[in-house]
């Protein structure tokens, strides 16, 4: 041993806490603080914030809502005990879907500044197990009953009561559906969801498939590079697939190559790609879009609400259009609506084709989708205040109160049903009381025929508008609040519509 045997100086203190450098990049990209932070400026911890278990209020977040939750959690504040009379102690900057104790969870990462007053005390209380559980406050549109699938505010079932289904007793609960916004997360003494926790474990546990298809959420198009063309497509809660023709048979596979079992009825002859093409498989119940979990159940031949499938082909793959063919196939194939634009006009493009989940944004280059370049795409949902002020909707009654005129404004302020010669839809036998009671009405396009004057309009801000199989789905706030549907039907040989309200304005929810 040739080292010196003289005096040895040693320090046995633990090394300073460090965080992965990419966390600082995520904070700067997703939160955009006025002064960018470094890994040395912040403390980071994680919350296991919700699972798919029924909480103490009788509600649950089904696993197919977890991806949306993860997106909405970004940039929400962290409070203590849901105390909104005090400033936040931290901010959520990243969230992922993970598996914990054999259950699906949403894990949210939050940060606070080391230089802030009480920063070390907050860290010590978390790491010492004092601040141990967490909670979430949010708004949502539909509490879906587990027994009948209807809005639990309107059905006869009660949470935690037991009902017989197929001779088996089942406790009722409801699912939080169409979650609109995360208001905040909180450190609490007891979480409503069983087994919530605040953790120092910052490891992510996404599987390869989730990581490959995950989009980077952005809060504004200003976050993107300037002077670059972007492809904008609607965002669907669907399944990304590759499709090809082999021996006159349509074959579909997941991105990892796993075949998707589709029966022989799914054989549209108009779709003949020369090479594999990529797109999004989306499930529908009639005209209403279903969740990805319901789609997965349908493909696995489990009980599901899905009755129709759409394969939305991504553009820039050599296929610019598909012939419109009427068939009785349960699968329709189409080119997904899209826009190619720059950052300056991206906001307007997103408003024109967005679904209620927003849009996906990709570099406008051939073959740059999930299969070739994972991680290059973005998800974006224009904020309500940006979208609502340019679009309005109104219902006006005729003098004899037997007909109502419905106007649906587009993002340009013009009527969605057409120009000046098509002022809207006539709702036959309309009454506000019947609408509130869930009644459905026959509606016809007003066209350019002479009509009596309409007055007494009830108006609302149009928050969302989506075309679905020649029909319309739209959401409003204000006096004319709720989610509405115009569904095309044939009545006595004529083309007309069913008009009805799917749900009222979103209730607010909070777990603690």
C-alpha positions in Angstrom: 0.0 0.0 0.0 1.7 3.1 -1.2 -0.8 5.8 -0.1 0.2 8.2 2.7 -0.3 7.0 6.3 -0.5 10.6 7.6 -3.4 12.7 8.7 -6.6 12.1 6.7 -9.3 14.7 6.3 -12.9 13.4 5.8 -16.4 14.8 5.5 -19.3 12.4 6.2 -22.1 14.8 5.3 -24.7 13.6 2.8 -24.2 15.1 -0.7 -26.6 17.9 -1.6 -29.9 16.9 -3.1 -30.0 16.9 -6.9 -32.8 16.4 -9.4 -32.6 15.1 -12.9 -31.6 18.0 -15.3 -34.5 17.1 -17.6 -36.9 18.1 -14.8 -35.6 21.7 -14.9 -36.2 21.6 -18.7 -39.8 20.4 -18.2 -40.4 23.2 -15.6 -39.1 25.9 -18.0 -41.1 24.5 -21.0 -44.4 23.8 -19.2 -44.5 26.5 -16.6 -42.5 29.2 -18.4 -41.3 31.1 -15.2 -40.2 34.7 -15.9 -36.7 33.6 -14.8 -35.7 30.1 -16.0 -34.8 27.7 -13.2 -31.9 25.2 -13.0 -31.8 21.9 -11.2 -30.1 23.6 -8.3 -32.9 26.1 -7.8 -35.8 23.8 -7.0 -37.0 20.9 -4.9 -39.1 18.3 -6.7 -41.5 15.7 -5.2 -44.3 13.5 -6.7 -47.9 12.8 -5.8 -49.7 9.6 -6.5 -52.8 11.7 -6.9 -55.6 9.4 -8.2 -56.2 5.7 -9.1 -59.2 3.9 -10.5 -60.6 3.1 -7.1 -64.0 4.4 -5.8 -63.4 7.3 -3.4 -65.2 8.4 -0.3 -67.7 10.4 -2.3 -68.7 7.4 -4.4 -66.9 8.6 -7.5 -63.9 7.2 -9.4 -61.5 8.1 -12.2 -61.7 5.2 -14.7 -58.4 4.3 -16.2 -59.4 5.6 -19.7 -59.6 9.1 -18.2 -56.1 9.0 -16.7 -54.3 10.2 -19.9 -56.5 13.4 -20.0 -55.9 13.9 -16.2 -52.2 13.7 -16.7 -52.4 16.5 -19.4 -54.7 18.7 -17.3 -52.5 18.5 -14.2 -49.7 20.3 -15.8 -49.4 23.9 -14.5 -52.0 23.5 -11.8 -51.0 24.9 -8.3 -50.3 22.9 -5.2 -52.1 24.1 -2.0 -52.3 22.9 1.6 -55.7 21.6 2.6 -57.5 23.2 -0.4 -57.0 26.6 1.2 -57.6 29.0 -1.6 -57.2 32.0 0.7 -53.5 31.3 0.7 -50.9 31.3 -2.1 -49.7 28.0 -3.6 -46.7 26.3 -2.0 -45.7 24.6 -5.3 -46.8 23.9 -8.9 -47.3 20.7 -10.9 -45.1 20.6 -14.0 -45.3 17.0 -15.3 -47.6 14.0 -14.9 -47.5 10.4 -16.1 -49.6 7.2 -15.9 -48.1 4.5 -13.8 -48.9 1.1 -12.2 -48.7 0.9 -8.4 -49.8 -1.9 -6.2 -51.3 -3.6 -9.4 -53.5 -0.6 -10.0 -53.4 2.2 -12.6 -52.4 5.6 -11.0 -51.7 9.1 -12.2 -48.4 10.4 -10.8 -47.9 14.2 -10.8 -44.5 15.9 -10.2 -44.4 19.3 -8.5 -41.7 21.8 -7.6 -41.0 24.7 -5.3 -38.0 27.1 -5.0 -35.3 26.3 -2.5 -34.9 30.1 -1.8 -38.6 30.4 -0.8 -39.6 31.0 2.8 -40.3 27.6 4.5 -38.9 25.7 1.6 -36.8 23.3 3.7 -39.6 22.9 6.3 -41.9 21.8 3.4 -39.3 19.4 2.2 -38.7 17.9 5.7 -42.4 17.5 6.4 -42.9 15.6 3.2 -39.8 13.4 3.6 -40.5 12.8 7.2 -44.0 11.5 6.5 -45.9 14.4 8.1 -47.4 15.6 4.8 -48.2 12.1 3.5 -51.5 12.2 1.5 -52.9 14.4 -1.3 -56.1 15.4 -3.1 -57.4 17.0 -6.2 -60.0 19.7 -7.1 -61.4 19.7 -10.6 -64.4 20.4 -12.8 -66.2 17.8 -14.9 -69.2 17.4 -17.1 -70.8 14.0 -16.4 -71.1 11.8 -13.3 -71.8 8.5 -15.1 -73.7 5.9 -13.1 -72.1 2.5 -12.9 -75.4 0.7 -12.9 -77.2 2.3 -15.9 -74.6 4.5 -17.5 -76.8 7.6 -17.3 -76.1 10.9 -15.5 -76.4 9.8 -11.9 -78.1 13.2 -11.1 -81.0 12.1 -13.2 -81.3 8.3 -12.6 -82.8 6.5 -9.6 -79.5 5.0 -8.4 -77.6 6.2 -5.3 -73.8 5.9 -4.6 -72.9 3.0 -2.2 -76.4 1.5 -2.5 -76.5 -2.1 -3.7 -78.5 -3.1 -6.8 -79.1 -6.4 -8.5 -77.6 -6.9 -11.9 -78.0 -10.3 -13.5 -78.8 -11.8 -10.1 -75.6 -10.4 -8.5 -75.5 -7.6 -6.0 -73.4 -4.6 -7.1 -72.6 -1.4 -5.2 -73.4 1.8 -7.2 -70.7 4.4 -7.9 -70.2 7.0 -10.6 -67.3 7.8 -13.0 -66.0 11.3 -13.5 -66.4 11.7 -17.3 -65.4 14.5 -19.6 -63.1 16.2 -17.1 -62.8 19.8 -18.0 -60.1 21.4 -15.7 -57.8 20.7 -12.8 -58.2 23.6 -10.3 -55.5 22.5 -7.9 -53.9 19.7 -6.0 -53.5 19.8 -2.2 -51.5 18.2 0.6 -54.2 17.0 3.0 -54.5 15.0 6.2 -56.6 12.3 4.5 -57.2 11.7 0.8 -60.6 10.7 -0.6 -58.9 8.2 -2.9 -57.5 5.2 -0.9 -53.7 5.0 -0.7 -52.8 8.5 -2.1 -49.3 9.5 -1.1 -46.6 12.2 -1.5 -43.3 10.7 -2.5 -39.6 11.4 -3.0 -39.5 8.7 -5.6 -39.0 10.6 -8.9 -38.6 7.6 -11.2 -41.1 7.3 -14.0 -42.6 3.9 -14.7 -44.2 4.4 -18.1 -44.1 1.3 -20.3 -42.6 1.4 -23.8 -45.9 1.6 -25.5 -47.0 4.6 -23.4 -43.7 6.4 -23.9 -43.8 5.9 -27.6 -47.3 7.4 -28.1 -47.1 10.2 -25.4 -47.4 13.7 -26.8 -45.8 16.7 -25.1 -48.5 19.0 -23.8 -48.1 22.7 -24.5 -50.0 25.6 -23.1 -49.6 27.9 -26.1 -48.4 27.7 -29.7 -45.8 30.3 -28.7 -43.8 27.4 -27.2 -43.1 26.0 -30.7 -40.3 27.0 -33.0 -41.1 29.9 -35.3 -41.0 29.9 -39.1 -41.7 26.1 -39.2 -44.7 24.6 -40.9 -46.9 22.4 -38.6 -49.5 19.8 -39.3 -52.6 20.1 -37.0 -55.1 17.2 -36.7 -58.0 16.6 -34.2 -57.1 14.8 -31.0 -59.1 11.6 -30.5 -59.1 9.2 -27.5 -58.3 6.3 -29.9 -55.8 3.6 -30.8 -52.9 4.4 -33.2 -52.6 1.7 -35.8 -50.9 0.7 -39.0 -53.1 -0.7 -41.9 -52.1 -2.6 -45.0 -53.7 -4.9 -47.6 -52.6 -8.5 -47.9 -54.3 -11.0 -50.2 -57.3 -8.6 -50.6 -57.7 -8.5 -46.9 -57.4 -5.5 -44.7 -54.9 -6.1 -41.8 -54.3 -3.7 -38.9 -51.6 -3.8 -36.3 -50.6 -1.8 -33.2 -47.4 0.2 -33.4 -45.5 -2.6 -31.8 -46.6 -5.0 -34.5 -49.4 -6.8 -32.5 -52.3 -7.7 -34.8 -55.7 -6.2 -34.1 -58.5 -8.7 -34.5 -61.1 -7.3 -36.9 -63.7 -9.6 -38.4 -64.2 -10.0 -42.1 -67.1 -7.5 -42.2 -64.5 -4.7 -41.9 -63.4 -4.9 -45.5 -64.0 -1.5 -47.3 -63.0 -2.0 -50.9 -62.3 1.7 -51.5 -59.2 1.6 -49.3 -56.3 0.1 -51.2 -53.0 1.5 -49.9 -49.8 0.5 -51.8 -47.8 0.3 -48.5 -48.7 0.4 -44.8 -50.4 3.6 -43.7 -50.9 4.9 -40.2 -53.9 6.4 -38.5 -56.1 6.4 -35.4 -58.9 3.9 -34.8 -61.8 5.5 -33.0 -64.9 3.9 -31.6 -68.4 5.3 -31.7 -71.8 4.5 -30.2 -74.1 5.6 -33.0 -72.9 9.2 -33.5 -71.2 9.7 -30.1 -67.5 9.1 -29.6 -66.4 6.4 -27.1 -63.3 6.2 -24.9 -60.2 4.2 -25.8 -61.0 1.8 -23.0 -64.4 1.0 -24.6 -62.7 0.6 -27.9 -60.2 -1.9 -26.4 -63.1 -3.8 -24.8 -64.8 -4.0 -28.2 -61.7 -5.3 -29.9 -61.3 -7.9 -27.1 -65.0 -8.9 -27.5 -65.8 -7.7 -24.0 -69.0 -5.8 -23.2 -68.7 -2.4 -24.8 -70.7 0.6 -25.9 -68.9 0.7 -29.3 -71.1 0.0 -32.4 -69.1 1.6 -35.2 -65.4 2.1 -35.9 -63.6 4.9 -37.8 -60.0 4.6 -39.0 -58.8 8.2 -39.4 -55.8 8.0 -41.8 -53.0 10.5 -41.1 -52.2 12.8 -44.0 -48.8 13.2 -45.7 -48.6 9.5 -46.5 -49.3 9.7 -50.2 -53.1 9.4 -49.7 -54.8 12.8 -50.1 -58.4 11.7 -50.4 -60.6 8.6 -50.3 -63.8 8.0 -52.3 -67.0 8.3 -50.3 -68.7 4.9 -50.4 -72.0 4.0 -48.7 -71.8 0.6 -47.2 -73.1 -1.4 -44.3 -69.6 -2.1 -43.0 -69.0 -1.3 -39.3 -65.7 0.3 -40.2 -65.4 3.6 -42.0 -62.1 4.8 -43.3 -61.4 8.5 -44.0 -58.6 11.0 -44.2 -58.5 12.8 -40.8 -59.3 16.6 -41.1 -56.1 18.5 -41.0 -54.5 21.9 -41.5 -50.9 22.9 -42.4 -50.0 26.2 -40.9 -47.3 28.2 -39.2 -47.2 29.4 -35.5 -48.9 32.7 -36.3 -52.1 31.0 -37.6 -51.9 27.8 -35.5 -54.4 29.0 -32.9 -57.1 29.6 -35.5 -56.4 26.2 -37.2 -56.7 24.4 -33.9 -60.1 26.1 -33.2 -61.4 25.0 -36.6 -60.8 21.2 -36.3 -60.4 20.5 -32.6 -62.3 17.9 -30.7 -63.2 18.4 -27.0 -59.7 16.9 -26.3 -58.0 19.5 -28.5 -55.6 18.9 -31.3 -52.3 17.2 -32.1 -49.5 19.2 -33.6 -46.7 17.6 -35.7 -43.9 18.9 -37.9 -45.3 19.0 -41.4 -43.0 16.4 -42.8 -44.0 13.1 -44.4 -43.7 10.1 -42.0 -43.1 12.1 -38.9 -45.9 10.4 -36.8 -45.7 8.2 -33.8 -44.2 5.2 -35.7 -41.1 7.0 -36.9 -40.3 9.8 -34.5 -41.9 9.3 -31.0 -41.8 12.4 -28.9 -41.9 14.9 -31.7 -45.7 15.6 -31.5 -47.6 18.0 -29.2 -51.0 18.1 -27.7 -52.8 21.4 -27.3 -56.3 22.6 -26.3 -57.1 26.3 -26.8 -58.3 27.8 -23.5 -62.0 28.5 -23.1 -61.6 32.2 -22.8 -59.9 32.3 -26.2 -62.5 30.2 -28.0 -65.7 31.3 -26.5 -65.7 35.0 -27.2 -65.8 34.6 -31.0 -68.7 32.0 -31.1 -72.2 32.2 -29.9 -75.3 30.0 -30.0 -79.0 31.0 -29.6 -82.5 29.5 -29.4 -85.4 31.8 -30.4 -89.1 31.0 -30.1 -91.7 31.8 -32.8 -94.6 34.0 -31.8 -96.9 30.9 -31.5 -94.3 29.2 -29.3 -94.6 26.0 -31.4 -91.2 26.3 -33.1 -87.7 27.4 -32.1 -84.9 28.6 -34.3 -81.5 27.4 -33.4 -78.4 29.3 -34.6 -75.0 27.8 -34.1 -72.1 30.2 -34.6 -68.9 28.9 -36.1 -65.5 30.2 -35.1 -65.8 32.9 -37.7 -69.1 34.1 -36.3 -71.2 32.8 -39.3 -73.9 30.2 -39.0 -72.6 26.7 -38.9 -75.6 25.5 -40.9 -74.7 27.7 -43.9 -74.7 31.3 -45.2 -77.5 33.9 -45.2 -79.8 31.4 -47.1 -79.5 28.9 -44.3 -80.0 30.7 -41.1 -80.2 27.7 -38.8 -82.4 24.8 -37.7 -86.2 24.8 -36.9 -87.0 22.8 -33.7 -90.5 21.5 -34.0 -92.8 21.5 -30.9 -90.1 23.0 -28.7 -90.4 24.0 -25.1 -87.7 24.9 -22.5 -89.4 22.8 -19.9 -89.4 19.7 -22.1 -85.7 20.3 -23.1 -84.8 20.5 -19.4 -86.7 17.2 -18.8 -84.6 15.4 -21.4 -87.1 15.5 -24.3 -85.9 15.0 -27.9 -87.2 17.2 -30.7 -87.4 16.8 -34.5 -85.4 19.5 -36.2 -85.1 20.6 -39.8 -82.7 22.9 -41.6 -84.4 26.2 -42.0 -83.0 26.7 -45.5 -84.0 29.8 -47.4 -87.8 29.4 -47.1 -89.9 32.2 -45.7 -90.3 32.0 -42.0 -92.1 33.9 -39.3 -90.0 36.2 -37.1 -88.4 34.6 -34.0 -87.8 36.4 -30.7 -87.0 35.9 -27.1 -83.6 34.4 -27.8 -81.7 32.5 -25.1 -78.0 32.8 -25.9 -74.8 31.0 -24.8 -71.1 31.1 -25.5 -70.2 28.2 -27.8 -67.3 26.4 -26.1 -67.0 23.4 -28.5 -68.3 22.4 -31.8 -67.7 19.1 -33.5 -69.1 17.6 -36.8 -70.0 13.9 -36.4 -71.4 11.9 -39.4 -73.3 14.9 -40.9 -74.6 15.8 -37.4 -73.3 18.3 -34.8 -72.3 18.1 -31.2 -71.8 21.4 -29.4 -71.3 22.7 -25.9 -72.4 26.1 -24.5 -72.0 28.1 -21.3 -74.1 30.9 -20.0 -78.0 30.9 -20.1 -78.0 28.2 -22.8 -75.7 25.9 -21.0 -75.0 22.2 -21.6 -73.9 19.8 -24.2 -76.3 19.3 -27.2 -76.6 17.0 -30.1 -78.1 17.4 -33.6 -78.3 13.8 -34.9 -79.4 13.1 -38.6 -82.4 10.8 -39.0 -84.9 9.8 -41.7 -88.5 10.6 -40.9 -91.3 9.7 -43.3 -88.8 9.7 -46.1 -87.3 13.1 -45.3 -83.9 14.0 -44.0 -84.1 15.8 -40.6 -82.5 15.7 -37.2 -83.0 14.8 -33.5 -82.2 17.7 -31.2 -81.6 17.1 -27.5 -79.4 18.0 -24.6 -76.9 15.4 -23.5 -75.9 17.0 -20.2 -76.1 20.2 -18.2 -73.2 22.6 -17.5 -70.3 20.9 -15.8 -70.5 20.4 -12.1 -67.5 21.1 -9.9 -65.9 18.2 -8.1 -63.4 18.1 -5.2 -61.8 15.2 -3.4 -60.2 15.6 0.0 
